[in-house]
Amino acid sequence: MCGRYKIVTDAQALYDAFQVEAELNAAPLARYNVAPATDQLVILSEGGHRVARWHHWGLIPHWAKDKAIGYKTINARGESVAAKPAFRAAFRLRRCLVPATGFYEWKALAGGKQPYLIRLSGGELFSFAGLWETWAGPEGEVRSFTIITTEPNELMARIHERMPAIIPRAQYARWLDPALRDPVELQAMIASYPAKEMQAVPVSAKINSARNQGAELIEPAGAPLA
């Protein structure tokens, strides 16, 4: 699964990576411990243009009676996303990119669980494969998203049985193309990212609490997985 990630970037870097203007404050976007049920930046196609929008993490299907379903839909399994009622319409019609600079996963050890920060070897921006939805609730419209997961690559398999699906930059336009609705073609893009292009670094258990934020959370607590 993917239950925590980080995004530390700025408007220029987002434009360079996604060719989209993002409404950010003058200060860089620095979220070191992104947790579900928070509003985060996603990239989607809107009116024929690529845009950046803030969405709630935890997809709320349009037919849901209660937004609490979002706690169970922070992730969508890539193997079944085309068939699951909560995701199948969004998979065909409402795909998005979820910018990140790393994600966290916990490796079970004899003495407890060790958190790891997994990122691209160069530390640059990348994007999870995501889906988004609009839900009409009693307090107004809620826009939400989920992150698609897939089988782990060789690196991630040493930590966890799942990993978020990462869309290569060369496939951003295709993933966001609203005209592409063939589940077979779409499913082909949900693949394990090459392990040789990633690194996993142990970090402090402070990451366990979503209340903790700051650059100290990503300080190495040991050597990267070799």
N, C-alpha and C positions, 0 to 999 in steps of 0.2 A: 504494500500500500504506500501511499504518500500522505502523511499526516502533518508534516512540518516542512517548511522550506524557508529560504531567505532570498531577498532581492535588495541588493545595494547597488544603486545606479543613479543616473541623472537623465534629464530630458534629452540631451544630445546623444548619449549612448543608446537610448531607446529609439531615437530617430535613426541612428546609424544602423541599428539591428533590424528594425521593423518598418522603416520609412513611414513613421506615423508621429504626429504631434501629440504629446502627452501633457495633460494639465497637471503640472507639478508646481510646488512652491519653489522659491528661489533655491532653497536648500536641496541637496541630493535626496533621493528616495533611499532611506536606510532602514529596512525592516529585517532584523537579524533572526527573528523567531516568529514567522508567520504561522498562525494556527487557524483551524477551521472556525466558521461562524464569524469571520471578520471580512471587511470589504477590501478587496485586492484588485490590482490592475490586470485587465485582460485585453487582448487585441482581437478584433473581429471585423468582419466585412459588413458595412452598413451603407445602403444606398449606392453600392458600387465602389465605395471607398473604404480603405483600411483605417480604423479608428481605435483609440484607446478609451476604455470605459472601466469604471469601478463597479465590481460585482461582488456579491456575497458568496463566500466559499461554502458550498453545500447546496447542490442543485435542488431546486424546488420545482417539480413538474407542474405544468399549467393546471393539471386536474387535481392537485393536492388540496385537501381540506385544511391542512395545518402546515405552517412553514417548518415545524419541528422535524419533518421528514428530512430536512437538509443535513441533520446530524448523521444520518445513515448514508448519505449520498455524496460525501466529499470525494469519493473515488468511484470510477466505473471500470469494471474489468473489461479489458480489450477483447477478450475471447467471446464475451456475451453482450457487448454494448449494443450491437445491432438488433438484438431481440428483446432486451429488457424493457418493460413498459416505461420505466422512469427515464430511459435514455434514448430509445430508438428514434423518436422524432427529432430530437436535438442532434443525434449522430448524422442524420441525413441533411438537416436544414440549418443547424445552429452550432457550428464548430468554432472554436476560438483557440488562440495561443495564450499560454499563461507564462509571462516572462519570469525568469528566476536567475539567480547566480549560484544556487546550490540547494540541496535538500538534505534532510536528516533521516537517518534510519538507525535502529538499535540492534546490536548484535548480542544474542544471548550467550553469556559466559557463566562459568561455575559460580562466580561471586556476584552475579547480577547482570545487568544489561549495560553495554558500553555504547554510547551514542557516537555516530560517525557523521561527519559532514562530507557529502559526496558532491563533487563539482567537476566541471571540465578542467582539463589539465592546465589550461591557460587562464582559468578564473573568469572567463568572459561570460556575457549574457547568453542564455539559451532559452528554449521554450518547451514547456510541457504541452502535450496534446490535451485540449480541453473542450468541453461542451458548455453551452450557456442556455438559459431559459428565462422567461418572464412569467411572473406569477402575480395575479391580482388578489391582494390580500385586503383585509378590512382597513388597514392603514395606508393603502395605496399600492402602487406597483413595486415589486421586488425583483431585481435582476440578479441571477445567481449562476454559479458555475461549478463544474466538477473537473477533476483531473483523471485522465485515463491511465490505467496501470497495465503492465504486461509482464511476461516472464523475465527473470533477471539475466543480465549478462554474466560473464565469468567473474567479474569483480563483485557485483552485487550478490551473487549466489553465495558468497562467503559471509554475507551479512544478513540477508533476508531473502525470502522466497518470492518477493515481488519487487518491481521498481516502476517508477512513473515512466510513461512513454514520452520520449523526447523527439520532437520533430526537427529534422535537420533544416538548416536555414534555406537550403536550395528547394525545400518542399513547402515553405510557408505559404506561397501563393496558391499552390494546389490544395493544401489542407483547408484554406479559407474560402476557396472557390464555391459559391453557392450553387453553381450549376453542376457540380460534382456530387451525385447522390447515390452512386453505385456502391453498395456495402462492401463488395469484394475489393474494389479499387481502394476504398477508404481503409479497409482492414489491413491492406498491404502496407500502409504507412505506420501502423502501430507495431513497432518492432523494438527489440532491445538495442539501445545505443551502444556503439562499439566500446568495449571495456578499455581498449588501449588509449582512448581519448579522454578517460576519466581518472579521477583519483579519489580515494576515500581516506579521510584524516580523522583520527579519534579526537573528540572534543569533550569539554567539561559536562558533567551531569547537570549543570545549571540550565542546560537547554531543555531539560525535562519540564520545567515550569514555563507556561506561555507568558507569565508575568515578567519573566526575565528578558531583557533586551540589551543590545549594546555589542560593540565589536569584541569585547572580551569573550563572548560566547563561542567565537570561532577560533580562538587561540588553540593551537595543537596541544593535545594532552598525551602525545606519543608519536611514534613514527607512522607514516601512511602505510596502508596495506601494500605490501610489495607484490 
